[in-house]
Amino acid sequence: EFIMNDMIEKIKEKLTPYQNKIFYYLINDYKPRETAKILGISSLNARKNYGYIRDKARKTLEYYNLEVK
C-alpha cells in the first residue's frame, strides 16, 4: 500500500491541478461520463484527459520499473 500511495503521489506531481481533479475520479473508478457531469465538462474532454493521465501514469510507472496492467 505504501508503494501504491507513493506512486500515486509521483503521478500527481506530473499533472496540473485540473488534471489532478480528474485523476481522483479516474483512480476511484468513475467513468469519464460521470466525471464530466460532476466537473461540468464535456464527455469528450473527460475522455481525452483520462487518456492523457493514463499515459502519464504508465510512463511514470515504467520509469520506476513497475509493471503496468
mmJSON file of the N, C-alpha and C atoms, coordinates in Angstrom:
{"data_MODEL":{"atom_site":{
"group_PDB":["ATOM","ATOM","ATOM","ATOM","ATOM","ATOM","ATOM","ATOM","ATOM","ATOM","ATOM","ATOM","ATOM","ATOM","ATOM","ATOM","ATOM","ATOM","ATOM","ATOM","ATOM","ATOM","ATOM","ATOM","ATOM","ATOM","ATOM","ATOM","ATOM","ATOM","ATOM","ATOM","ATOM","ATOM","ATOM","ATOM","ATOM","ATOM","ATOM","ATOM","ATOM","ATOM","ATOM","ATOM","ATOM","ATOM","ATOM","ATOM","ATOM","ATOM","ATOM","ATOM","ATOM","ATOM","ATOM","ATOM","ATOM","ATOM","ATOM","ATOM","ATOM","ATOM","ATOM","ATOM","ATOM","ATOM","ATOM","ATOM","ATOM","ATOM","ATOM","ATOM","ATOM","ATOM","ATOM","ATOM","ATOM","ATOM","ATOM","ATOM","ATOM","ATOM","ATOM","ATOM","ATOM","ATOM","ATOM","ATOM","ATOM","ATOM","ATOM","ATOM","ATOM","ATOM","ATOM","ATOM","ATOM","ATOM","ATOM","ATOM","ATOM","ATOM","ATOM","ATOM","ATOM","ATOM","ATOM","ATOM","ATOM","ATOM","ATOM","ATOM","ATOM","ATOM","ATOM","ATOM","ATOM","ATOM","ATOM","ATOM","ATOM","ATOM","ATOM","ATOM","ATOM","ATOM","ATOM","ATOM","ATOM","ATOM","ATOM","ATOM","ATOM","ATOM","ATOM","ATOM","ATOM","ATOM","ATOM","ATOM","ATOM","ATOM","ATOM","ATOM","ATOM","ATOM","ATOM","ATOM","ATOM","ATOM","ATOM","ATOM","ATOM","ATOM","ATOM","ATOM","ATOM","ATOM","ATOM","ATOM","ATOM","ATOM","ATOM","ATOM","ATOM","ATOM","ATOM","ATOM","ATOM","ATOM","ATOM","ATOM","ATOM","ATOM","ATOM","ATOM","ATOM","ATOM","ATOM","ATOM","ATOM","ATOM","ATOM","ATOM","ATOM","ATOM","ATOM","ATOM","ATOM","ATOM","ATOM","ATOM","ATOM","ATOM","ATOM","ATOM","ATOM","ATOM","ATOM","ATOM","ATOM","ATOM","ATOM","ATOM","ATOM","ATOM","ATOM"],
"id":[1,2,3,4,5,6,7,8,9,10,11,12,13,14,15,16,17,18,19,20,21,22,23,24,25,26,27,28,29,30,31,32,33,34,35,36,37,38,39,40,41,42,43,44,45,46,47,48,49,50,51,52,53,54,55,56,57,58,59,60,61,62,63,64,65,66,67,68,69,70,71,72,73,74,75,76,77,78,79,80,81,82,83,84,85,86,87,88,89,90,91,92,93,94,95,96,97,98,99,100,101,102,103,104,105,106,107,108,109,110,111,112,113,114,115,116,117,118,119,120,121,122,123,124,125,126,127,128,129,130,131,132,133,134,135,136,137,138,139,140,141,142,143,144,145,146,147,148,149,150,151,152,153,154,155,156,157,158,159,160,161,162,163,164,165,166,167,168,169,170,171,172,173,174,175,176,177,178,179,180,181,182,183,184,185,186,187,188,189,190,191,192,193,194,195,196,197,198,199,200,201,202,203,204,205,206,207],
"type_symbol":["N","C","C","N","C","C","N","C","C","N","C","C","N","C","C","N","C","C","N","C","C","N","C","C","N","C","C","N","C","C","N","C","C","N","C","C","N","C","C","N","C","C","N","C","C","N","C","C","N","C","C","N","C","C","N","C","C","N","C","C","N","C","C","N","C","C","N","C","C","N","C","C","N","C","C","N","C","C","N","C","C","N","C","C","N","C","C","N","C","C","N","C","C","N","C","C","N","C","C","N","C","C","N","C","C","N","C","C","N","C","C","N","C","C","N","C","C","N","C","C","N","C","C","N","C","C","N","C","C","N","C","C","N","C","C","N","C","C","N","C","C","N","C","C","N","C","C","N","C","C","N","C","C","N","C","C","N","C","C","N","C","C","N","C","C","N","C","C","N","C","C","N","C","C","N","C","C","N","C","C","N","C","C","N","C","C","N","C","C","N","C","C","N","C","C","N","C","C","N","C","C","N","C","C","N","C","C"],
"label_atom_id":["N","CA","C","N","CA","C","N","CA","C","N","CA","C","N","CA","C","N","CA","C","N","CA","C","N","CA","C","N","CA","C","N","CA","C","N","CA","C","N","CA","C","N","CA","C","N","CA","C","N","CA","C","N","CA","C","N","CA","C","N","CA","C","N","CA","C","N","CA","C","N","CA","C","N","CA","C","N","CA","C","N","CA","C","N","CA","C","N","CA","C","N","CA","C","N","CA","C","N","CA","C","N","CA","C","N","CA","C","N","CA","C","N","CA","C","N","CA","C","N","CA","C","N","CA","C","N","CA","C","N","CA","C","N","CA","C","N","CA","C","N","CA","C","N","CA","C","N","CA","C","N","CA","C","N","CA","C","N","CA","C","N","CA","C","N","CA","C","N","CA","C","N","CA","C","N","CA","C","N","CA","C","N","CA","C","N","CA","C","N","CA","C","N","CA","C","N","CA","C","N","CA","C","N","CA","C","N","CA","C","N","CA","C","N","CA","C","N","CA","C","N","CA","C","N","CA","C","N","CA","C","N","CA","C","N","CA","C","N","CA","C"],
"label_alt_id":[null,null,null,null,null,null,null,null,null,null,null,null,null,null,null,null,null,null,null,null,null,null,null,null,null,null,null,null,null,null,null,null,null,null,null,null,null,null,null,null,null,null,null,null,null,null,null,null,null,null,null,null,null,null,null,null,null,null,null,null,null,null,null,null,null,null,null,null,null,null,null,null,null,null,null,null,null,null,null,null,null,null,null,null,null,null,null,null,null,null,null,null,null,null,null,null,null,null,null,null,null,null,null,null,null,null,null,null,null,null,null,null,null,null,null,null,null,null,null,null,null,null,null,null,null,null,null,null,null,null,null,null,null,null,null,null,null,null,null,null,null,null,null,null,null,null,null,null,null,null,null,null,null,null,null,null,null,null,null,null,null,null,null,null,null,null,null,null,null,null,null,null,null,null,null,null,null,null,null,null,null,null,null,null,null,null,null,null,null,null,null,null,null,null,null,null,null,null,null,null,null,null,null,null,null,null,null],
"label_comp_id":["GLU","GLU","GLU","PHE","PHE","PHE","ILE","ILE","ILE","MET","MET","MET","ASN","ASN","ASN","ASP","ASP","ASP","MET","MET","MET","ILE","ILE","ILE","GLU","GLU","GLU","LYS","LYS","LYS","ILE","ILE","ILE","LYS","LYS","LYS","GLU","GLU","GLU","LYS","LYS","LYS","LEU","LEU","LEU","THR","THR","THR","PRO","PRO","PRO","TYR","TYR","TYR","GLN","GLN","GLN","ASN","ASN","ASN","LYS","LYS","LYS","ILE","ILE","ILE","PHE","PHE","PHE","TYR","TYR","TYR","TYR","TYR","TYR","LEU","LEU","LEU","ILE","ILE","ILE","ASN","ASN","ASN","ASP","ASP","ASP","TYR","TYR","TYR","LYS","LYS","LYS","PRO","PRO","PRO","ARG","ARG","ARG","GLU","GLU","GLU","THR","THR","THR","ALA","ALA","ALA","LYS","LYS","LYS","ILE","ILE","ILE","LEU","LEU","LEU","GLY","GLY","GLY","ILE","ILE","ILE","SER","SER","SER","SER","SER","SER","LEU","LEU","LEU","ASN","ASN","ASN","ALA","ALA","ALA","ARG","ARG","ARG","LYS","LYS","LYS","ASN","ASN","ASN","TYR","TYR","TYR","GLY","GLY","GLY","TYR","TYR","TYR","ILE","ILE","ILE","ARG","ARG","ARG","ASP","ASP","ASP","LYS","LYS","LYS","ALA","ALA","ALA","ARG","ARG","ARG","LYS","LYS","LYS","THR","THR","THR","LEU","LEU","LEU","GLU","GLU","GLU","TYR","TYR","TYR","TYR","TYR","TYR","ASN","ASN","ASN","LEU","LEU","LEU","GLU","GLU","GLU","VAL","VAL","VAL","LYS","LYS","LYS"],
"label_asym_id":["A","A","A","A","A","A","A","A","A","A","A","A","A","A","A","A","A","A","A","A","A","A","A","A","A","A","A","A","A","A","A","A","A","A","A","A","A","A","A","A","A","A","A","A","A","A","A","A","A","A","A","A","A","A","A","A","A","A","A","A","A","A","A","A","A","A","A","A","A","A","A","A","A","A","A","A","A","A","A","A","A","A","A","A","A","A","A","A","A","A","A","A","A","A","A","A","A","A","A","A","A","A","A","A","A","A","A","A","A","A","A","A","A","A","A","A","A","A","A","A","A","A","A","A","A","A","A","A","A","A","A","A","A","A","A","A","A","A","A","A","A","A","A","A","A","A","A","A","A","A","A","A","A","A","A","A","A","A","A","A","A","A","A","A","A","A","A","A","A","A","A","A","A","A","A","A","A","A","A","A","A","A","A","A","A","A","A","A","A","A","A","A","A","A","A","A","A","A","A","A","A","A","A","A","A","A","A"],
"label_entity_id":["1","1","1","1","1","1","1","1","1","1","1","1","1","1","1","1","1","1","1","1","1","1","1","1","1","1","1","1","1","1","1","1","1","1","1","1","1","1","1","1","1","1","1","1","1","1","1","1","1","1","1","1","1","1","1","1","1","1","1","1","1","1","1","1","1","1","1","1","1","1","1","1","1","1","1","1","1","1","1","1","1","1","1","1","1","1","1","1","1","1","1","1","1","1","1","1","1","1","1","1","1","1","1","1","1","1","1","1","1","1","1","1","1","1","1","1","1","1","1","1","1","1","1","1","1","1","1","1","1","1","1","1","1","1","1","1","1","1","1","1","1","1","1","1","1","1","1","1","1","1","1","1","1","1","1","1","1","1","1","1","1","1","1","1","1","1","1","1","1","1","1","1","1","1","1","1","1","1","1","1","1","1","1","1","1","1","1","1","1","1","1","1","1","1","1","1","1","1","1","1","1","1","1","1","1","1","1"],
"label_seq_id":[1,1,1,2,2,2,3,3,3,4,4,4,5,5,5,6,6,6,7,7,7,8,8,8,9,9,9,10,10,10,11,11,11,12,12,12,13,13,13,14,14,14,15,15,15,16,16,16,17,17,17,18,18,18,19,19,19,20,20,20,21,21,21,22,22,22,23,23,23,24,24,24,25,25,25,26,26,26,27,27,27,28,28,28,29,29,29,30,30,30,31,31,31,32,32,32,33,33,33,34,34,34,35,35,35,36,36,36,37,37,37,38,38,38,39,39,39,40,40,40,41,41,41,42,42,42,43,43,43,44,44,44,45,45,45,46,46,46,47,47,47,48,48,48,49,49,49,50,50,50,51,51,51,52,52,52,53,53,53,54,54,54,55,55,55,56,56,56,57,57,57,58,58,58,59,59,59,60,60,60,61,61,61,62,62,62,63,63,63,64,64,64,65,65,65,66,66,66,67,67,67,68,68,68,69,69,69],
"pdbx_PDB_ins_code":[null,null,null,null,null,null,null,null,null,null,null,null,null,null,null,null,null,null,null,null,null,null,null,null,null,null,null,null,null,null,null,null,null,null,null,null,null,null,null,null,null,null,null,null,null,null,null,null,null,null,null,null,null,null,null,null,null,null,null,null,null,null,null,null,null,null,null,null,null,null,null,null,null,null,null,null,null,null,null,null,null,null,null,null,null,null,null,null,null,null,null,null,null,null,null,null,null,null,null,null,null,null,null,null,null,null,null,null,null,null,null,null,null,null,null,null,null,null,null,null,null,null,null,null,null,null,null,null,null,null,null,null,null,null,null,null,null,null,null,null,null,null,null,null,null,null,null,null,null,null,null,null,null,null,null,null,null,null,null,null,null,null,null,null,null,null,null,null,null,null,null,null,null,null,null,null,null,null,null,null,null,null,null,null,null,null,null,null,null,null,null,null,null,null,null,null,null,null,null,null,null,null,null,null,null,null,null],
"Cartn_x":[0.829,0.0,0.866,1.978,2.877,3.4,3.815,4.339,3.251,2.031,0.941,0.69,0.626,0.414,1.563,2.777,3.943,3.872,3.459,3.349,2.228,1.136,0.053,0.569,1.357,1.928,2.892,3.691,4.625,3.859,2.776,1.958,1.332,0.789,0.135,1.09,2.368,3.363,3.487,3.185,3.339,2.076,1.03,-0.246,-0.54,-1.364,-1.817,-2.87,-3.173,-4.23,-5.564,-5.901,-7.129,-7.086,-5.948,-5.802,-5.801,-5.336,-5.379,-6.817,-7.704,-9.124,-9.655,-9.331,-9.801,-9.154,-7.867,-7.154,-7.835,-8.323,-9.042,-10.214,-10.995,-12.147,-11.713,-10.635,-10.114,-9.719,-8.953,-8.486,-9.593,-10.691,-11.832,-12.914,-12.52,-13.362,-14.595,-14.519,-15.602,-15.412,-16.484,-16.439,-16.263,-15.652,-15.476,-16.789,-17.869,-19.182,-19.586,-19.333,-19.661,-18.776,-17.502,-16.573,-16.971,-17.349,-17.759,-18.956,-19.902,-21.103,-20.756,-19.923,-19.536,-18.777,-17.844,-16.991,-17.584,-18.695,-19.32,-18.531,-17.916,-17.152,-17.78,-17.317,-17.855,-17.297,-18.04,-17.569,-16.293,-16.224,-15.027,-13.808,-13.961,-12.878,-12.446,-13.394,-13.071,-12.339,-12.816,-12.158,-10.733,-10.539,-9.19,-8.267,-8.758,-7.935,-7.655,-8.623,-8.387,-7.239,-7.272,-6.219,-4.861,-4.821,-3.57,-3.022,-3.889,-3.466,-2.993,-3.688,-3.247,-1.858,-1.628,-0.326,0.761,0.495,1.453,1.717,0.653,0.794,1.636,1.359,2.102,3.589,3.884,5.284,5.969,5.257,5.823,6.131,5.196,5.417,6.555,6.635,7.734,9.075,9.104,10.334,10.832,9.911,10.279,10.298,10.267,10.34,9.252,8.048,6.92,6.049,5.453,4.625,3.329,2.952,1.72,0.694,-0.498,-1.569,-2.398],
"Cartn_y":[-1.201,0.0,1.255,1.225,2.38,2.695,1.663,1.859,2.444,1.952,2.46,3.937,4.307,5.71,6.583,6.075,6.812,7.017,5.999,6.103,7.068,7.049,7.998,9.421,9.66,10.998,11.374,10.418,10.683,11.051,10.351,10.639,12.021,12.325,13.614,14.782,14.579,15.632,16.05,15.128,15.389,15.96,16.141,16.616,18.035,18.714,20.043,19.887,20.963,20.87,20.391,20.849,20.414,18.917,18.428,17.002,16.183,16.753,16.045,15.792,16.75,16.532,15.342,15.314,14.225,12.911,12.951,11.76,11.144,11.969,11.475,10.594,11.066,10.297,9.057,9.164,8.024,6.891,7.202,6.134,5.615,6.345,5.884,5.269,4.832,4.064,4.793,6.098,6.836,6.729,6.621,6.614,8.062,8.255,9.625,10.413,9.756,10.415,10.95,10.161,10.583,11.756,11.669,12.746,14.027,13.907,15.072,15.762,14.966,15.536,16.254,15.637,16.213,17.526,17.55,18.717,19.744,19.382,20.311,20.507,19.426,19.476,18.5,18.535,17.617,16.211,15.218,13.83,13.646,14.321,14.226,14.764,15.885,16.464,15.486,14.891,13.927,12.716,12.182,11.017,11.338,12.52,12.918,13.028,13.626,13.763,12.415,11.508,10.162,9.506,9.615,9.02,9.633,10.953,11.656,11.248,11.195,10.844,9.394,8.5,7.094,6.979,7.741,7.718,8.23,9.332,9.86,8.843,8.197,7.195,6.022,5.552,4.418,4.768,5.961,6.368,6.508,7.013,7.154,5.786,4.865,3.522,2.814,2.984,2.381,2.967,4.259,4.916,4.275,3.911,3.281,1.75,1.251,-0.188,-0.994,-0.457,-1.18,-1.679,-2.835,-3.439,-2.669,-2.476,-1.769,-2.775,-2.727,-3.657,-3.037],
"Cartn_z":[0.0,0.0,0.0,0.736,0.767,-0.628,-1.351,-2.701,-3.593,-3.469,-4.282,-3.989,-2.728,-2.362,-2.855,-2.76,-3.232,-4.743,-5.462,-6.912,-7.309,-6.58,-6.851,-6.692,-5.667,-5.451,-6.578,-7.028,-8.129,-9.398,-9.661,-10.84,-10.705,-9.53,-9.309,-9.51,-9.195,-9.377,-10.842,-11.751,-13.179,-13.82,-13.034,-13.559,-13.096,-13.878,-13.479,-12.379,-11.656,-10.632,-11.23,-12.421,-13.096,-13.372,-13.876,-14.163,-12.88,-11.78,-10.502,-10.06,-10.332,-10.021,-10.812,-12.092,-12.955,-12.529,-12.155,-11.705,-10.488,-9.584,-8.411,-8.834,-9.783,-10.246,-11.011,-11.764,-12.517,-11.579,-10.532,-9.647,-8.731,-8.651,-7.864,-8.745,-9.932,-10.864,-11.38,-11.488,-12.133,-13.641,-14.349,-15.806,-16.277,-17.46,-17.964,-18.007,-18.356,-18.42,-17.044,-15.998,-14.633,-14.204,-14.525,-14.196,-14.905,-16.165,-16.949,-16.303,-15.872,-15.252,-13.944,-13.126,-11.839,-12.035,-12.992,-13.192,-14.152,-14.792,-15.721,-17.0,-17.483,-18.726,-19.713,-20.95,-21.943,-21.725,-22.178,-22.075,-22.884,-24.022,-24.859,-24.104,-23.441,-22.647,-21.558,-20.88,-19.819,-20.391,-21.515,-22.124,-22.551,-23.141,-23.57,-22.367,-21.298,-20.097,-19.447,-19.46,-18.921,-19.687,-21.01,-21.831,-21.547,-21.458,-21.175,-19.807,-18.825,-17.466,-17.402,-18.082,-18.112,-18.731,-19.807,-20.461,-19.514,-18.811,-17.838,-16.724,-16.261,-15.196,-15.678,-16.879,-17.44,-17.553,-18.065,-18.213,-16.856,-15.881,-14.539,-13.941,-14.075,-13.538,-14.261,-15.575,-16.333,-15.901,-15.629,-15.178,-13.885,-13.005,-11.735,-11.838,-13.07,-13.339,-12.652,-12.616,-12.053,-13.2,-13.011,-14.047,-14.216,-15.466,-15.795,-16.261,-15.661,-16.065,-17.156],
"occupancy":[1.0,1.0,1.0,1.0,1.0,1.0,1.0,1.0,1.0,1.0,1.0,1.0,1.0,1.0,1.0,1.0,1.0,1.0,1.0,1.0,1.0,1.0,1.0,1.0,1.0,1.0,1.0,1.0,1.0,1.0,1.0,1.0,1.0,1.0,1.0,1.0,1.0,1.0,1.0,1.0,1.0,1.0,1.0,1.0,1.0,1.0,1.0,1.0,1.0,1.0,1.0,1.0,1.0,1.0,1.0,1.0,1.0,1.0,1.0,1.0,1.0,1.0,1.0,1.0,1.0,1.0,1.0,1.0,1.0,1.0,1.0,1.0,1.0,1.0,1.0,1.0,1.0,1.0,1.0,1.0,1.0,1.0,1.0,1.0,1.0,1.0,1.0,1.0,1.0,1.0,1.0,1.0,1.0,1.0,1.0,1.0,1.0,1.0,1.0,1.0,1.0,1.0,1.0,1.0,1.0,1.0,1.0,1.0,1.0,1.0,1.0,1.0,1.0,1.0,1.0,1.0,1.0,1.0,1.0,1.0,1.0,1.0,1.0,1.0,1.0,1.0,1.0,1.0,1.0,1.0,1.0,1.0,1.0,1.0,1.0,1.0,1.0,1.0,1.0,1.0,1.0,1.0,1.0,1.0,1.0,1.0,1.0,1.0,1.0,1.0,1.0,1.0,1.0,1.0,1.0,1.0,1.0,1.0,1.0,1.0,1.0,1.0,1.0,1.0,1.0,1.0,1.0,1.0,1.0,1.0,1.0,1.0,1.0,1.0,1.0,1.0,1.0,1.0,1.0,1.0,1.0,1.0,1.0,1.0,1.0,1.0,1.0,1.0,1.0,1.0,1.0,1.0,1.0,1.0,1.0,1.0,1.0,1.0,1.0,1.0,1.0,1.0,1.0,1.0,1.0,1.0,1.0],
"B_iso_or_equiv":[0.0,0.0,0.0,0.0,0.0,0.0,0.0,0.0,0.0,0.0,0.0,0.0,0.0,0.0,0.0,0.0,0.0,0.0,0.0,0.0,0.0,0.0,0.0,0.0,0.0,0.0,0.0,0.0,0.0,0.0,0.0,0.0,0.0,0.0,0.0,0.0,0.0,0.0,0.0,0.0,0.0,0.0,0.0,0.0,0.0,0.0,0.0,0.0,0.0,0.0,0.0,0.0,0.0,0.0,0.0,0.0,0.0,0.0,0.0,0.0,0.0,0.0,0.0,0.0,0.0,0.0,0.0,0.0,0.0,0.0,0.0,0.0,0.0,0.0,0.0,0.0,0.0,0.0,0.0,0.0,0.0,0.0,0.0,0.0,0.0,0.0,0.0,0.0,0.0,0.0,0.0,0.0,0.0,0.0,0.0,0.0,0.0,0.0,0.0,0.0,0.0,0.0,0.0,0.0,0.0,0.0,0.0,0.0,0.0,0.0,0.0,0.0,0.0,0.0,0.0,0.0,0.0,0.0,0.0,0.0,0.0,0.0,0.0,0.0,0.0,0.0,0.0,0.0,0.0,0.0,0.0,0.0,0.0,0.0,0.0,0.0,0.0,0.0,0.0,0.0,0.0,0.0,0.0,0.0,0.0,0.0,0.0,0.0,0.0,0.0,0.0,0.0,0.0,0.0,0.0,0.0,0.0,0.0,0.0,0.0,0.0,0.0,0.0,0.0,0.0,0.0,0.0,0.0,0.0,0.0,0.0,0.0,0.0,0.0,0.0,0.0,0.0,0.0,0.0,0.0,0.0,0.0,0.0,0.0,0.0,0.0,0.0,0.0,0.0,0.0,0.0,0.0,0.0,0.0,0.0,0.0,0.0,0.0,0.0,0.0,0.0,0.0,0.0,0.0,0.0,0.0,0.0],
"pdbx_formal_charge":[null,null,null,null,null,null,null,null,null,null,null,null,null,null,null,null,null,null,null,null,null,null,null,null,null,null,null,null,null,null,null,null,null,null,null,null,null,null,null,null,null,null,null,null,null,null,null,null,null,null,null,null,null,null,null,null,null,null,null,null,null,null,null,null,null,null,null,null,null,null,null,null,null,null,null,null,null,null,null,null,null,null,null,null,null,null,null,null,null,null,null,null,null,null,null,null,null,null,null,null,null,null,null,null,null,null,null,null,null,null,null,null,null,null,null,null,null,null,null,null,null,null,null,null,null,null,null,null,null,null,null,null,null,null,null,null,null,null,null,null,null,null,null,null,null,null,null,null,null,null,null,null,null,null,null,null,null,null,null,null,null,null,null,null,null,null,null,null,null,null,null,null,null,null,null,null,null,null,null,null,null,null,null,null,null,null,null,null,null,null,null,null,null,null,null,null,null,null,null,null,null,null,null,null,null,null,null],
"auth_seq_id":[1,1,1,2,2,2,3,3,3,4,4,4,5,5,5,6,6,6,7,7,7,8,8,8,9,9,9,10,10,10,11,11,11,12,12,12,13,13,13,14,14,14,15,15,15,16,16,16,17,17,17,18,18,18,19,19,19,20,20,20,21,21,21,22,22,22,23,23,23,24,24,24,25,25,25,26,26,26,27,27,27,28,28,28,29,29,29,30,30,30,31,31,31,32,32,32,33,33,33,34,34,34,35,35,35,36,36,36,37,37,37,38,38,38,39,39,39,40,40,40,41,41,41,42,42,42,43,43,43,44,44,44,45,45,45,46,46,46,47,47,47,48,48,48,49,49,49,50,50,50,51,51,51,52,52,52,53,53,53,54,54,54,55,55,55,56,56,56,57,57,57,58,58,58,59,59,59,60,60,60,61,61,61,62,62,62,63,63,63,64,64,64,65,65,65,66,66,66,67,67,67,68,68,68,69,69,69],
"auth_comp_id":["GLU","GLU","GLU","PHE","PHE","PHE","ILE","ILE","ILE","MET","MET","MET","ASN","ASN","ASN","ASP","ASP","ASP","MET","MET","MET","ILE","ILE","ILE","GLU","GLU","GLU","LYS","LYS","LYS","ILE","ILE","ILE","LYS","LYS","LYS","GLU","GLU","GLU","LYS","LYS","LYS","LEU","LEU","LEU","THR","THR","THR","PRO","PRO","PRO","TYR","TYR","TYR","GLN","GLN","GLN","ASN","ASN","ASN","LYS","LYS","LYS","ILE","ILE","ILE","PHE","PHE","PHE","TYR","TYR","TYR","TYR","TYR","TYR","LEU","LEU","LEU","ILE","ILE","ILE","ASN","ASN","ASN","ASP","ASP","ASP","TYR","TYR","TYR","LYS","LYS","LYS","PRO","PRO","PRO","ARG","ARG","ARG","GLU","GLU","GLU","THR","THR","THR","ALA","ALA","ALA","LYS","LYS","LYS","ILE","ILE","ILE","LEU","LEU","LEU","GLY","GLY","GLY","ILE","ILE","ILE","SER","SER","SER","SER","SER","SER","LEU","LEU","LEU","ASN","ASN","ASN","ALA","ALA","ALA","ARG","ARG","ARG","LYS","LYS","LYS","ASN","ASN","ASN","TYR","TYR","TYR","GLY","GLY","GLY","TYR","TYR","TYR","ILE","ILE","ILE","ARG","ARG","ARG","ASP","ASP","ASP","LYS","LYS","LYS","ALA","ALA","ALA","ARG","ARG","ARG","LYS","LYS","LYS","THR","THR","THR","LEU","LEU","LEU","GLU","GLU","GLU","TYR","TYR","TYR","TYR","TYR","TYR","ASN","ASN","ASN","LEU","LEU","LEU","GLU","GLU","GLU","VAL","VAL","VAL","LYS","LYS","LYS"],
"auth_asym_id":["A","A","A","A","A","A","A","A","A","A","A","A","A","A","A","A","A","A","A","A","A","A","A","A","A","A","A","A","A","A","A","A","A","A","A","A","A","A","A","A","A","A","A","A","A","A","A","A","A","A","A","A","A","A","A","A","A","A","A","A","A","A","A","A","A","A","A","A","A","A","A","A","A","A","A","A","A","A","A","A","A","A","A","A","A","A","A","A","A","A","A","A","A","A","A","A","A","A","A","A","A","A","A","A","A","A","A","A","A","A","A","A","A","A","A","A","A","A","A","A","A","A","A","A","A","A","A","A","A","A","A","A","A","A","A","A","A","A","A","A","A","A","A","A","A","A","A","A","A","A","A","A","A","A","A","A","A","A","A","A","A","A","A","A","A","A","A","A","A","A","A","A","A","A","A","A","A","A","A","A","A","A","A","A","A","A","A","A","A","A","A","A","A","A","A","A","A","A","A","A","A","A","A","A","A","A","A"],
"auth_atom_id":["N","CA","C","N","CA","C","N","CA","C","N","CA","C","N","CA","C","N","CA","C","N","CA","C","N","CA","C","N","CA","C","N","CA","C","N","CA","C","N","CA","C","N","CA","C","N","CA","C","N","CA","C","N","CA","C","N","CA","C","N","CA","C","N","CA","C","N","CA","C","N","CA","C","N","CA","C","N","CA","C","N","CA","C","N","CA","C","N","CA","C","N","CA","C","N","CA","C","N","CA","C","N","CA","C","N","CA","C","N","CA","C","N","CA","C","N","CA","C","N","CA","C","N","CA","C","N","CA","C","N","CA","C","N","CA","C","N","CA","C","N","CA","C","N","CA","C","N","CA","C","N","CA","C","N","CA","C","N","CA","C","N","CA","C","N","CA","C","N","CA","C","N","CA","C","N","CA","C","N","CA","C","N","CA","C","N","CA","C","N","CA","C","N","CA","C","N","CA","C","N","CA","C","N","CA","C","N","CA","C","N","CA","C","N","CA","C","N","CA","C","N","CA","C","N","CA","C","N","CA","C","N","CA","C","N","CA","C","N","CA","C"],
"pdbx_PDB_model_num":[1,1,1,1,1,1,1,1,1,1,1,1,1,1,1,1,1,1,1,1,1,1,1,1,1,1,1,1,1,1,1,1,1,1,1,1,1,1,1,1,1,1,1,1,1,1,1,1,1,1,1,1,1,1,1,1,1,1,1,1,1,1,1,1,1,1,1,1,1,1,1,1,1,1,1,1,1,1,1,1,1,1,1,1,1,1,1,1,1,1,1,1,1,1,1,1,1,1,1,1,1,1,1,1,1,1,1,1,1,1,1,1,1,1,1,1,1,1,1,1,1,1,1,1,1,1,1,1,1,1,1,1,1,1,1,1,1,1,1,1,1,1,1,1,1,1,1,1,1,1,1,1,1,1,1,1,1,1,1,1,1,1,1,1,1,1,1,1,1,1,1,1,1,1,1,1,1,1,1,1,1,1,1,1,1,1,1,1,1,1,1,1,1,1,1,1,1,1,1,1,1,1,1,1,1,1,1]
}}}
